[in-house]
């Protein structure tokens, strides 16, 4: 599974696709080294645990990570949690055994991410198992905007290959609908065999280029944090469709029954 703009949201991608053997999660924030509570001073350990519980409760309520909270955590020298720690915790409570965790870097020769024990903990690999089945999480920290990707051909090539896997887009701040995220958008439209998204993912006019779109839930307009005019084509699709299926659970930014939405498209043969 390929999950751009994921943050540490392993819960959603592993719940929707529990049989995947590899999860490729990509976001801006560095992964960070796993928290070592036993080496923390008592005051720092107390601050860490209090903050972790607050953030855990917030995620359980919202169902997504706020970018501002993730960025604030990176700046917190006293109670820094880090994406890697959250991923490990989610994996543990979802029944996975964490076998190994280490930093990874993009290898110029192979074009793939490889283990690099001496590298900073920016991108991270988690080796897991569940019922004897090996599972890998690759959390890659990278700026997905055109301005950055246009300057780093190896990373662009790597992302292009990952976009040939099923894609999840959730709570993505409508970024792929902006002109300055067109490189990743075009990769997904050209390559993805399947996309599962909420209204913050691909614009409906691009989603239709992949194949027939199945609509779930309802959509009137974006969450109040965003431009109300975004995804007008999606709103029209919901208005005229006769085969919209129910969405019996809250998802992403909009939680009310009439506004929660998911779109699923599979590429036509």
C-alpha positions as YAML, in Angstrom:
chain: A
units: angstrom
residues:
- id: 1
  name: UNK
  ca: [0.00, 0.00, 0.00]
- id: 2
  name: UNK
  ca: [1.15, 3.52, -0.85]
- id: 3
  name: UNK
  ca: [-0.13, 6.19, 1.57]
- id: 4
  name: UNK
  ca: [1.11, 9.72, 0.78]
- id: 5
  name: UNK
  ca: [0.45, 12.51, 3.34]
- id: 6
  name: UNK
  ca: [0.01, 9.75, 5.91]
- id: 7
  name: UNK
  ca: [1.70, 11.10, 8.99]
- id: 8
  name: UNK
  ca: [1.94, 8.16, 11.45]
- id: 9
  name: UNK
  ca: [-1.60, 6.95, 10.66]
- id: 10
  name: UNK
  ca: [-0.88, 3.22, 10.49]
- id: 11
  name: UNK
  ca: [-4.29, 2.54, 12.04]
- id: 12
  name: UNK
  ca: [-6.30, 3.49, 8.96]
- id: 13
  name: UNK
  ca: [-4.17, 1.91, 6.25]
- id: 14
  name: UNK
  ca: [-3.74, -1.37, 8.12]
- id: 15
  name: UNK
  ca: [-7.45, -1.53, 8.96]
- id: 16
  name: UNK
  ca: [-8.55, -0.95, 5.37]
- id: 17
  name: UNK
  ca: [-5.85, -3.23, 3.91]
- id: 18
  name: UNK
  ca: [-4.97, -5.77, 6.62]
- id: 19
  name: UNK
  ca: [-3.42, -8.29, 4.20]
- id: 20
  name: UNK
  ca: [-0.75, -5.98, 2.76]
- id: 21
  name: UNK
  ca: [2.81, -7.15, 3.36]
- id: 22
  name: UNK
  ca: [4.32, -3.69, 2.89]
- id: 23
  name: UNK
  ca: [3.04, -0.25, 3.80]
- id: 24
  name: UNK
  ca: [4.76, 2.75, 2.21]
- id: 25
  name: UNK
  ca: [3.87, 5.82, 4.25]
- id: 26
  name: UNK
  ca: [5.13, 9.23, 3.17]
- id: 27
  name: UNK
  ca: [4.94, 12.57, 4.96]
- id: 28
  name: UNK
  ca: [6.96, 15.71, 5.60]
- id: 29
  name: UNK
  ca: [7.95, 15.13, 9.24]
- id: 30
  name: UNK
  ca: [11.07, 13.17, 10.20]
- id: 31
  name: UNK
  ca: [10.48, 9.80, 11.80]
- id: 32
  name: UNK
  ca: [12.81, 10.30, 14.74]
- id: 33
  name: UNK
  ca: [14.46, 7.67, 16.88]
- id: 34
  name: UNK
  ca: [12.20, 5.52, 19.08]
- id: 35
  name: UNK
  ca: [11.60, 6.95, 22.53]
- id: 36
  name: UNK
  ca: [13.77, 5.44, 25.26]
- id: 37
  name: UNK
  ca: [11.79, 5.93, 28.44]
- id: 38
  name: UNK
  ca: [14.25, 4.06, 30.63]
- id: 39
  name: UNK
  ca: [16.99, 6.58, 29.90]
- id: 40
  name: UNK
  ca: [14.79, 9.65, 30.52]
- id: 41
  name: UNK
  ca: [14.92, 11.63, 33.72]
- id: 42
  name: UNK
  ca: [11.82, 11.32, 35.89]
- id: 43
  name: UNK
  ca: [10.48, 14.82, 35.00]
- id: 44
  name: UNK
  ca: [11.04, 14.23, 31.29]
- id: 45
  name: UNK
  ca: [9.43, 10.79, 31.43]
- id: 46
  name: UNK
  ca: [6.41, 12.27, 33.17]
- id: 47
  name: UNK
  ca: [6.12, 15.03, 30.55]
- id: 48
  name: UNK
  ca: [6.48, 12.50, 27.73]
- id: 49
  name: UNK
  ca: [3.79, 10.18, 29.08]
- id: 50
  name: UNK
  ca: [1.33, 13.02, 29.74]
- id: 51
  name: UNK
  ca: [1.81, 14.38, 26.24]
- id: 52
  name: UNK
  ca: [1.57, 10.94, 24.64]
- id: 53
  name: UNK
  ca: [-1.76, 10.26, 26.34]
- id: 54
  name: UNK
  ca: [-3.12, 13.65, 25.25]
- id: 55
  name: UNK
  ca: [-2.12, 13.05, 21.63]
- id: 56
  name: UNK
  ca: [-3.40, 9.46, 21.72]
- id: 57
  name: UNK
  ca: [-6.80, 10.68, 22.93]
- id: 58
  name: UNK
  ca: [-6.86, 13.44, 20.31]
- id: 59
  name: UNK
  ca: [-6.22, 10.98, 17.48]
- id: 60
  name: UNK
  ca: [-8.92, 8.64, 18.77]
- id: 61
  name: UNK
  ca: [-11.34, 11.57, 18.67]
- id: 62
  name: UNK
  ca: [-10.30, 13.12, 15.34]
- id: 63
  name: UNK
  ca: [-9.18, 10.04, 13.40]
- id: 64
  name: UNK
  ca: [-6.28, 11.91, 11.80]
- id: 65
  name: UNK
  ca: [-3.11, 13.77, 12.81]
- id: 66
  name: UNK
  ca: [-3.01, 17.56, 12.65]
- id: 67
  name: UNK
  ca: [0.06, 18.82, 10.81]
- id: 68
  name: UNK
  ca: [0.49, 21.61, 13.35]
- id: 69
  name: UNK
  ca: [0.64, 19.05, 16.18]
- id: 70
  name: UNK
  ca: [3.22, 16.92, 14.35]
- id: 71
  name: UNK
  ca: [5.38, 19.97, 13.64]
- id: 72
  name: UNK
  ca: [5.08, 21.15, 17.24]
- id: 73
  name: UNK
  ca: [6.21, 17.76, 18.43]
- id: 74
  name: UNK
  ca: [9.38, 18.06, 16.32]
- id: 75
  name: UNK
  ca: [10.20, 21.30, 18.16]
- id: 76
  name: UNK
  ca: [9.51, 19.87, 21.64]
- id: 77
  name: UNK
  ca: [12.87, 19.04, 23.24]
- id: 78
  name: UNK
  ca: [11.39, 18.08, 26.61]
- id: 79
  name: UNK
  ca: [8.60, 15.66, 25.64]
- id: 80
  name: UNK
  ca: [9.37, 14.80, 22.01]
- id: 81
  name: UNK
  ca: [7.38, 11.75, 20.88]
- id: 82
  name: UNK
  ca: [8.20, 11.31, 17.19]
- id: 83
  name: UNK
  ca: [6.51, 9.50, 14.34]
- id: 84
  name: UNK
  ca: [8.51, 6.30, 14.82]
- id: 85
  name: UNK
  ca: [7.32, 5.89, 18.41]
- id: 86
  name: UNK
  ca: [3.70, 6.38, 17.35]
- id: 87
  name: UNK
  ca: [4.03, 3.84, 14.52]
- id: 88
  name: UNK
  ca: [5.55, 1.27, 16.90]
- id: 89
  name: UNK
  ca: [2.77, 1.83, 19.43]
- id: 90
  name: UNK
  ca: [0.00, 1.54, 16.86]
- id: 91
  name: UNK
  ca: [1.56, -1.65, 15.48]
- id: 92
  name: UNK
  ca: [1.81, -3.16, 18.98]
- id: 93
  name: UNK
  ca: [-1.81, -2.45, 19.88]
- id: 94
  name: UNK
  ca: [-3.02, -3.80, 16.52]
- id: 95
  name: UNK
  ca: [-1.45, -7.16, 17.21]
- id: 96
  name: UNK
  ca: [1.87, -6.85, 15.40]
- id: 97
  name: UNK
  ca: [5.19, -7.83, 16.92]
- id: 98
  name: UNK
  ca: [7.87, -5.20, 16.28]
- id: 99
  name: UNK
  ca: [10.95, -7.19, 15.27]
- id: 100
  name: UNK
  ca: [13.29, -4.36, 14.30]
- id: 101
  name: UNK
  ca: [13.35, -0.62, 13.70]
- id: 102
  name: UNK
  ca: [16.11, 1.28, 11.92]
- id: 103
  name: UNK
  ca: [16.79, 4.37, 9.77]
- id: 104
  name: UNK
  ca: [16.79, 4.07, 5.99]
- id: 105
  name: UNK
  ca: [18.12, 6.18, 3.13]
- id: 106
  name: UNK
  ca: [17.56, 6.20, -0.62]
- id: 107
  name: UNK
  ca: [20.41, 4.30, -2.27]
- id: 108
  name: UNK
  ca: [21.55, 5.94, -5.51]
- id: 109
  name: UNK
  ca: [22.72, 2.67, -7.07]
- id: 110
  name: UNK
  ca: [19.58, 0.60, -6.54]
- id: 111
  name: UNK
  ca: [17.04, 3.41, -6.38]
- id: 112
  name: UNK
  ca: [15.53, 1.81, -3.27]
- id: 113
  name: UNK
  ca: [15.56, 2.61, 0.44]
- id: 114
  name: UNK
  ca: [18.15, 0.61, 2.35]
- id: 115
  name: UNK
  ca: [19.23, 0.24, 5.96]
- id: 116
  name: UNK
  ca: [21.65, 2.93, 7.15]
- id: 117
  name: UNK
  ca: [22.36, 2.54, 10.86]
- id: 118
  name: UNK
  ca: [24.57, 5.63, 11.02]
- id: 119
  name: UNK
  ca: [22.08, 7.89, 9.24]
- id: 120
  name: UNK
  ca: [19.81, 10.36, 11.03]
- id: 121
  name: UNK
  ca: [16.39, 8.96, 11.92]
- id: 122
  name: UNK
  ca: [14.57, 10.77, 9.13]
- id: 123
  name: UNK
  ca: [13.09, 7.90, 7.14]
- id: 124
  name: UNK
  ca: [12.48, 4.68, 9.05]
- id: 125
  name: UNK
  ca: [11.75, 1.00, 8.43]
- id: 126
  name: UNK
  ca: [9.73, -1.12, 10.87]
- id: 127
  name: UNK
  ca: [10.00, -4.89, 10.51]
- id: 128
  name: UNK
  ca: [6.86, -6.48, 11.94]
- id: 129
  name: UNK
  ca: [5.16, -9.84, 12.11]
- id: 130
  name: UNK
  ca: [1.58, -10.88, 12.74]
- id: 131
  name: UNK
  ca: [0.50, -14.51, 13.11]
- id: 132
  name: UNK
  ca: [3.88, -15.47, 11.68]
- id: 133
  name: UNK
  ca: [3.47, -13.26, 8.60]
- id: 134
  name: UNK
  ca: [6.25, -10.69, 7.97]
- id: 135
  name: UNK
  ca: [5.10, -7.10, 7.35]
- id: 136
  name: UNK
  ca: [7.18, -4.01, 6.60]
- id: 137
  name: UNK
  ca: [6.41, -0.34, 7.16]
- id: 138
  name: UNK
  ca: [8.60, 2.11, 5.27]
- id: 139
  name: UNK
  ca: [7.98, 5.60, 6.61]
- id: 140
  name: UNK
  ca: [9.65, 8.06, 4.25]
- id: 141
  name: UNK
  ca: [10.09, 11.71, 5.15]
- id: 142
  name: UNK
  ca: [9.99, 13.90, 2.05]
- id: 143
  name: UNK
  ca: [8.47, 17.11, 0.73]
- id: 144
  name: UNK
  ca: [5.96, 15.99, -1.92]
- id: 145
  name: UNK
  ca: [5.51, 19.39, -3.57]
- id: 146
  name: UNK
  ca: [6.54, 20.03, -7.18]
- id: 147
  name: UNK
  ca: [9.14, 22.53, -6.02]
- id: 148
  name: UNK
  ca: [11.07, 19.79, -4.22]
- id: 149
  name: UNK
  ca: [10.38, 16.77, -6.41]
- id: 150
  name: UNK
  ca: [11.46, 18.62, -9.55]
- id: 151
  name: UNK
  ca: [14.94, 18.95, -8.01]
- id: 152
  name: UNK
  ca: [15.44, 15.34, -6.83]
- id: 153
  name: UNK
  ca: [15.13, 12.88, -9.76]
- id: 154
  name: UNK
  ca: [16.01, 9.75, -7.67]
- id: 155
  name: UNK
  ca: [13.22, 10.47, -5.18]
- id: 156
  name: UNK
  ca: [10.84, 11.29, -8.01]
- id: 157
  name: UNK
  ca: [11.65, 7.97, -9.69]
- id: 158
  name: UNK
  ca: [11.14, 6.09, -6.42]
- id: 159
  name: UNK
  ca: [7.75, 7.71, -5.86]
- id: 160
  name: UNK
  ca: [6.74, 6.94, -9.41]
- id: 161
  name: UNK
  ca: [7.36, 3.25, -8.76]
- id: 162
  name: UNK
  ca: [5.42, 3.31, -5.49]
- id: 163
  name: UNK
  ca: [2.45, 4.90, -7.22]
- id: 164
  name: UNK
  ca: [1.95, 1.64, -9.13]
- id: 165
  name: UNK
  ca: [0.63, 0.09, -5.88]
- id: 166
  name: UNK
  ca: [-2.87, 0.62, -4.43]
- id: 167
  name: UNK
  ca: [-3.11, 4.15, -3.01]
- id: 168
  name: UNK
  ca: [-4.82, 5.54, 0.09]
- id: 169
  name: UNK
  ca: [-5.47, 9.29, 0.38]
- id: 170
  name: UNK
  ca: [-7.02, 10.58, 3.60]
- id: 171
  name: UNK
  ca: [-7.01, 13.91, 5.45]
- id: 172
  name: UNK
  ca: [-4.60, 15.22, 2.80]
- id: 173
  name: UNK
  ca: [-5.61, 18.89, 3.06]
- id: 174
  name: UNK
  ca: [-6.70, 18.94, -0.62]
- id: 175
  name: UNK
  ca: [-3.02, 19.28, -1.58]
- id: 176
  name: UNK
  ca: [-3.22, 17.09, -4.70]
- id: 177
  name: UNK
  ca: [-5.87, 19.48, -5.99]
- id: 178
  name: UNK
  ca: [-3.30, 22.29, -6.04]
- id: 179
  name: UNK
  ca: [-1.19, 23.04, -9.12]
- id: 180
  name: UNK
  ca: [2.04, 22.75, -7.11]
- id: 181
  name: UNK
  ca: [1.43, 19.06, -6.32]
- id: 182
  name: UNK
  ca: [0.91, 18.04, -9.94]
- id: 183
  name: UNK
  ca: [3.92, 15.69, -10.16]
- id: 184
  name: UNK
  ca: [2.60, 13.25, -7.56]
- id: 185
  name: UNK
  ca: [-0.96, 13.70, -8.79]
- id: 186
  name: UNK
  ca: [0.00, 12.76, -12.33]
- id: 187
  name: UNK
  ca: [1.95, 9.71, -11.10]
- id: 188
  name: UNK
  ca: [-1.08, 8.38, -9.24]
- id: 189
  name: UNK
  ca: [-3.47, 9.05, -12.11]
- id: 190
  name: UNK
  ca: [-1.13, 7.31, -14.57]
- id: 191
  name: UNK
  ca: [-0.08, 4.32, -12.44]
- id: 192
  name: UNK
  ca: [-2.32, 3.45, -9.50]
- id: 193
  name: UNK
  ca: [-4.31, 0.24, -9.94]
- id: 194
  name: UNK
  ca: [-6.67, 1.37, -7.19]
- id: 195
  name: UNK
  ca: [-7.32, 4.52, -5.17]
- id: 196
  name: UNK
  ca: [-9.29, 4.75, -1.93]
- id: 197
  name: UNK
  ca: [-9.72, 8.33, -0.81]
- id: 198
  name: UNK
  ca: [-11.83, 10.95, 0.88]
- id: 199
  name: UNK
  ca: [-12.67, 14.29, -0.70]
- id: 200
  name: UNK
  ca: [-9.21, 15.69, 0.15]
- id: 201
  name: UNK
  ca: [-7.45, 13.40, -2.35]
- id: 202
  name: UNK
  ca: [-7.55, 13.63, -6.12]
- id: 203
  name: UNK
  ca: [-9.97, 16.03, -7.71]
- id: 204
  name: UNK
  ca: [-12.93, 14.05, -9.05]
- id: 205
  name: UNK
  ca: [-12.12, 15.02, -12.65]
- id: 206
  name: UNK
  ca: [-8.72, 13.30, -12.27]
- id: 207
  name: UNK
  ca: [-10.12, 10.36, -10.31]
- id: 208
  name: UNK
  ca: [-12.45, 9.58, -13.23]
- id: 209
  name: UNK
  ca: [-9.45, 9.22, -15.53]
- id: 210
  name: UNK
  ca: [-8.44, 6.07, -13.64]
- id: 211
  name: UNK
  ca: [-11.76, 4.27, -14.00]
- id: 212
  name: UNK
  ca: [-15.34, 4.12, -12.79]
- id: 213
  name: UNK
  ca: [-15.65, 5.69, -9.35]
- id: 214
  name: UNK
  ca: [-17.79, 4.13, -6.64]
- id: 215
  name: UNK
  ca: [-19.13, 6.73, -4.23]
- id: 216
  name: UNK
  ca: [-19.77, 6.10, -0.53]
- id: 217
  name: UNK
  ca: [-21.44, 8.34, 2.01]
- id: 218
  name: UNK
  ca: [-22.31, 11.87, 1.00]
- id: 219
  name: UNK
  ca: [-20.50, 15.03, 0.01]
- id: 220
  name: UNK
  ca: [-21.75, 18.59, -0.12]
- id: 221
  name: UNK
  ca: [-18.63, 20.70, 0.39]
- id: 222
  name: UNK
  ca: [-15.24, 20.47, 2.14]
- id: 223
  name: UNK
  ca: [-14.59, 20.88, 5.82]
- id: 224
  name: UNK
  ca: [-14.77, 24.49, 6.95]
- id: 225
  name: UNK
  ca: [-10.97, 24.66, 7.17]
- id: 226
  name: UNK
  ca: [-10.79, 24.63, 3.37]
- id: 227
  name: UNK
  ca: [-12.12, 26.51, 0.37]
- id: 228
  name: UNK
  ca: [-15.80, 25.66, 0.05]
- id: 229
  name: UNK
  ca: [-15.55, 25.60, -3.74]
- id: 230
  name: UNK
  ca: [-13.06, 22.72, -3.85]
- id: 231
  name: UNK
  ca: [-14.30, 19.44, -5.30]
- id: 232
  name: UNK
  ca: [-17.39, 20.98, -6.92]
- id: 233
  name: UNK
  ca: [-17.25, 18.21, -9.52]
- id: 234
  name: UNK
  ca: [-17.37, 15.62, -6.72]
- id: 235
  name: UNK
  ca: [-20.37, 17.33, -5.15]
- id: 236
  name: UNK
  ca: [-22.13, 17.20, -8.50]
- id: 237
  name: UNK
  ca: [-21.26, 13.52, -8.91]
- id: 238
  name: UNK
  ca: [-22.86, 12.73, -5.55]
- id: 239
  name: UNK
  ca: [-25.89, 14.80, -6.50]
- id: 240
  name: UNK
  ca: [-26.64, 12.92, -9.72]
- id: 241
  name: UNK
  ca: [-25.41, 9.40, -8.85]
- id: 242
  name: UNK
  ca: [-28.02, 6.70, -8.34]
- id: 243
  name: UNK
  ca: [-25.72, 4.06, -6.84]
- id: 244
  name: UNK
  ca: [-24.13, 5.82, -3.85]
- id: 245
  name: UNK
  ca: [-23.44, 3.30, -1.08]
- id: 246
  name: UNK
  ca: [-23.65, 4.05, 2.67]
- id: 247
  name: UNK
  ca: [-20.57, 4.79, 4.76]
- id: 248
  name: UNK
  ca: [-21.35, 3.48, 8.26]
- id: 249
  name: UNK
  ca: [-18.31, 4.94, 10.03]
- id: 250
  name: UNK
  ca: [-16.71, 8.35, 10.51]
- id: 251
  name: UNK
  ca: [-13.78, 9.08, 8.23]
- id: 252
  name: UNK
  ca: [-11.32, 11.95, 7.81]
- id: 253
  name: UNK
  ca: [-12.35, 15.56, 8.50]
- id: 254
  name: UNK
  ca: [-16.11, 15.33, 8.02]
- id: 255
  name: UNK
  ca: [-17.77, 13.04, 10.55]
- id: 256
  name: UNK
  ca: [-21.49, 13.80, 10.23]
- id: 257
  name: UNK
  ca: [-23.48, 11.17, 8.36]
- id: 258
  name: UNK
  ca: [-24.50, 13.37, 5.44]
- id: 259
  name: UNK
  ca: [-20.98, 14.72, 4.81]
- id: 260
  name: UNK
  ca: [-18.59, 11.82, 5.39]
- id: 261
  name: UNK
  ca: [-17.38, 10.47, 2.09]
- id: 262
  name: UNK
  ca: [-15.14, 7.85, 0.51]
- id: 263
  name: UNK
  ca: [-14.44, 7.28, -3.17]
- id: 264
  name: UNK
  ca: [-13.02, 4.05, -4.55]
- id: 265
  name: UNK
  ca: [-11.75, 3.61, -8.09]
- id: 266
  name: UNK
  ca: [-10.15, 0.59, -9.73]
- id: 267
  name: UNK
  ca: [-8.31, 0.95, -13.00]
- id: 268
  name: UNK
  ca: [-10.14, -0.58, -15.91]
- id: 269
  name: UNK
  ca: [-8.28, -3.47, -17.62]
...
